[in-house]
Amino acid sequence: MMRYGVDLRRFNTFGLPAVAEQYLPLTDLAQLEGEEFRQAPDLVLGGGSNLLLLEDLPGLTVHVLLSGITWSDGKGRFRVAAGADWNQFVRYTLERGFVGMENLILIPGTVGAAPVQNIGAYGAEVAEFITAVHAWEYGVGPVDLSPADCAFGYRDSRFKREPGRYLITAVSFDLSTPRALKLDYGAIRGELDRLGIEQPTATDVANAVTGIRRSKLPDWFLLGNSGSFFKNPVVARSTYERLLQTHSDLPAYPIDEAHVKLPAGWLIDRAGLRGQGNERVGTYDRQALVLVNRGGACGRDVLDFSKRIQDTVAEQFGVQLEREVQLVGGM
Ligand SMILES: Cc1cc2nc3c(=O)[nH]c(=O)nc-3n(C[C@H](O)[C@H](O)[C@H](O)COP(=O)(O)OP(=O)(O)OC[C@H]3O[C@@H](n4cnc5c(N)ncnc54)[C@H](O)[C@@H]3O)c2cc1C
């Protein structure tokens, strides 16, 4: 049922204040055929863990609360409703013995939002496992999009580039293909060594990733945040080589012959901004890539501080940081 003047503070992990003029929870697919859904929403809201709410939201906010996991074939095919909790789905697959999702454990948010920015962590991306995205296309009706239709990229997809066109209702995954564990990214091997595990299972890797994430990322219940605020910038190899002359310990991940990816957190840290900010907003003292609401911040405070970071990094390294979080309002 439609509600009016709903405070979204508890529906976004940054804990930012914003009032939705019209708020409609979506709990049943049949609702999409109704009058209230005729107009495209101004915001489709999942778990609110990748949003920067800049102001009160005029118009319609649809909160996707569709739930349920269907494991139809007993093998590795799953169809999951868009409002299902991502982390619970990952655990569901691991408990049933499937390999693949372990590196993506503990990412907050919903299954329906996972394709939007092609969530990824520790060398894995959700696009590797998606066979179809089921959506409601405004002005058209129900549609099924293949992975090619979704145009997945690094923290990117068609859904991110065409906001307002699709409401994702469910996602289909295939985990039936045998996969090797991915152990070479970040501190996974180190954490497995620390735990004394030589022949890890997918669950061991999930436990290792859980340990690493808990040590690096703030709990958003205690300190509002939206995870990585910026994408890791992809730069020309020549830029990387120039930077190496003054910063010999600059880490980089190869993308192709001509490009490398630099860790945005390292750049912010080296620009002297880790733990910096003011009484309302700052960078987390254990991970400079995470901006935190220290109490009473509004979206503008976070946006202004993020611009200061972008300017400082651009000045010091000549590298432009691009936001990963989605700005809502104030455009
Ligand atoms: C502590 C922390 C750690 C994080 N770590 C990671 C990480 O390791 N890797 C990573 O990739 N991300 C990470 N994130 C970001 C975030 O968890 C993901 O982007 C997640 O997929 C967002 O899901 P959500 O349901 O909260 O989406 P929301 O924040 O509600 O929405 C995000 C975007 O998706 C759109 N959207 C949401 N649901 C739908 C739908 N059903 N149909 C159409 N559009 C929709 C929204 O309109 C918005 O544009 C982290 C966030 C936090 C707070």
The ligand as an SDF file (V2000), in Angstrom:
LIG
                    3D

 53 58  0  0  0  0  0  0  0  0999 V2000
   29.8830   -2.2590    3.9790 C   0  0  0  0  0  0  0  0  0  0  0  0
   29.6400   -2.3640    2.4950 C   0  0  0  0  0  0  0  0  0  0  0  0
   30.4500   -3.1760    1.7140 C   0  0  0  0  0  0  0  0  0  0  0  0
   30.2400   -3.2770    0.3280 C   0  0  0  0  0  0  0  0  0  0  0  0
   31.0570   -4.0930   -0.4000 N   0  0  0  0  0  0  0  0  0  0  0  0
   30.8670   -4.2170   -1.7270 C   0  0  0  0  0  0  0  0  0  0  0  0
   31.7060   -5.0790   -2.5070 C   0  0  0  0  0  0  0  0  0  0  0  0
   32.6090   -5.7370   -1.9970 O   0  0  0  0  0  0  0  0  0  0  0  0
   31.4880   -5.1540   -3.8440 N   0  0  0  0  0  0  0  0  0  0  0  0
   30.4850   -4.4520   -4.4530 C   0  0  0  0  0  0  0  0  0  0  0  0
   30.3500   -4.5750   -5.6780 O   0  0  0  0  0  0  0  0  0  0  0  0
   29.6650   -3.6440   -3.7320 N   0  0  0  0  0  0  0  0  0  0  0  0
   29.8270   -3.5110   -2.4080 C   0  0  0  0  0  0  0  0  0  0  0  0
   29.0220   -2.6720   -1.6750 N   0  0  0  0  0  0  0  0  0  0  0  0
   27.9660   -1.9170   -2.3690 C   0  0  0  0  0  0  0  0  0  0  0  0
   26.5680   -2.5820   -2.3270 C   0  0  0  0  0  0  0  0  0  0  0  0
   26.5000   -3.5360   -1.3160 O   0  0  0  0  0  0  0  0  0  0  0  0
   26.2040   -3.2430   -3.6460 C   0  0  0  0  0  0  0  0  0  0  0  0
   26.2650   -2.3320   -4.7080 O   0  0  0  0  0  0  0  0  0  0  0  0
   24.7860   -3.8640   -3.6000 C   0  0  0  0  0  0  0  0  0  0  0  0
   24.5510   -4.6370   -4.7660 O   0  0  0  0  0  0  0  0  0  0  0  0
   23.6890   -2.8100   -3.4820 C   0  0  0  0  0  0  0  0  0  0  0  0
   22.4890   -3.4980   -3.2360 O   0  0  0  0  0  0  0  0  0  0  0  0
   21.2380   -2.7790   -2.6190 P   0  0  0  0  0  0  0  0  0  0  0  0
   20.1090   -3.7440   -2.6440 O   0  0  0  0  0  0  0  0  0  0  0  0
   21.5720   -2.1920   -1.3140 O   0  0  0  0  0  0  0  0  0  0  0  0
   20.9760   -1.6460   -3.7170 O   0  0  0  0  0  0  0  0  0  0  0  0
   20.5390   -0.1250   -3.4890 P   0  0  0  0  0  0  0  0  0  0  0  0
   21.6420    0.5980   -2.7930 O   0  0  0  0  0  0  0  0  0  0  0  0
   19.1880   -0.0550   -2.9020 O   0  0  0  0  0  0  0  0  0  0  0  0
   20.4740    0.3680   -5.0040 O   0  0  0  0  0  0  0  0  0  0  0  0
   21.6530    0.4610   -5.7740 C   0  0  0  0  0  0  0  0  0  0  0  0
   21.2610    0.7840   -7.2320 C   0  0  0  0  0  0  0  0  0  0  0  0
   20.5550   -0.3120   -7.7820 O   0  0  0  0  0  0  0  0  0  0  0  0
   19.2330    0.0910   -8.1800 C   0  0  0  0  0  0  0  0  0  0  0  0
   18.3410   -1.0300   -7.8390 N   0  0  0  0  0  0  0  0  0  0  0  0
   18.2250   -1.6490   -6.6330 C   0  0  0  0  0  0  0  0  0  0  0  0
   17.3620   -2.6740   -6.7320 N   0  0  0  0  0  0  0  0  0  0  0  0
   16.9100   -2.6830   -8.0220 C   0  0  0  0  0  0  0  0  0  0  0  0
   15.9780   -3.4920   -8.7310 C   0  0  0  0  0  0  0  0  0  0  0  0
   15.3460   -4.5170   -8.1590 N   0  0  0  0  0  0  0  0  0  0  0  0
   15.7570   -3.2040  -10.0360 N   0  0  0  0  0  0  0  0  0  0  0  0
   16.3880   -2.1770  -10.6560 C   0  0  0  0  0  0  0  0  0  0  0  0
   17.2890   -1.3790  -10.0210 N   0  0  0  0  0  0  0  0  0  0  0  0
   17.5400   -1.6320   -8.7330 C   0  0  0  0  0  0  0  0  0  0  0  0
   18.9290    1.3370   -7.3730 C   0  0  0  0  0  0  0  0  0  0  0  0
   17.9710    2.1480   -8.0180 O   0  0  0  0  0  0  0  0  0  0  0  0
   20.3030    1.9930   -7.3360 C   0  0  0  0  0  0  0  0  0  0  0  0
   20.5810    2.6360   -8.5400 O   0  0  0  0  0  0  0  0  0  0  0  0
   29.1940   -2.5540   -0.2970 C   0  0  0  0  0  0  0  0  0  0  0  0
   28.3640   -1.7480    0.5140 C   0  0  0  0  0  0  0  0  0  0  0  0
   28.5740   -1.6560    1.8880 C   0  0  0  0  0  0  0  0  0  0  0  0
   27.6600   -0.8100    2.7210 C   0  0  0  0  0  0  0  0  0  0  0  0
  1  2  1  0
  2  3  1  0
  2 52  2  0
  3  4  2  0
  4  5  1  0
  4 50  1  0
  5  6  2  0
  6  7  1  0
  6 13  1  0
  7  8  2  0
  7  9  1  0
  9 10  1  0
 10 11  2  0
 10 12  1  0
 12 13  2  0
 13 14  1  0
 14 15  1  0
 14 50  1  0
 15 16  1  0
 16 17  1  0
 16 18  1  0
 18 19  1  0
 18 20  1  0
 20 21  1  0
 20 22  1  0
 22 23  1  0
 23 24  1  0
 24 25  2  0
 24 26  1  0
 24 27  1  0
 27 28  1  0
 28 29  2  0
 28 30  1  0
 28 31  1  0
 31 32  1  0
 32 33  1  0
 33 34  1  0
 33 48  1  0
 34 35  1  0
 35 36  1  0
 35 46  1  0
 36 37  1  0
 36 45  1  0
 37 38  2  0
 38 39  1  0
 39 40  1  0
 39 45  2  0
 40 41  1  0
 40 42  2  0
 42 43  1  0
 43 44  2  0
 44 45  1  0
 46 47  1  0
 46 48  1  0
 48 49  1  0
 50 51  2  0
 51 52  1  0
 52 53  1  0
M  END
$$$$
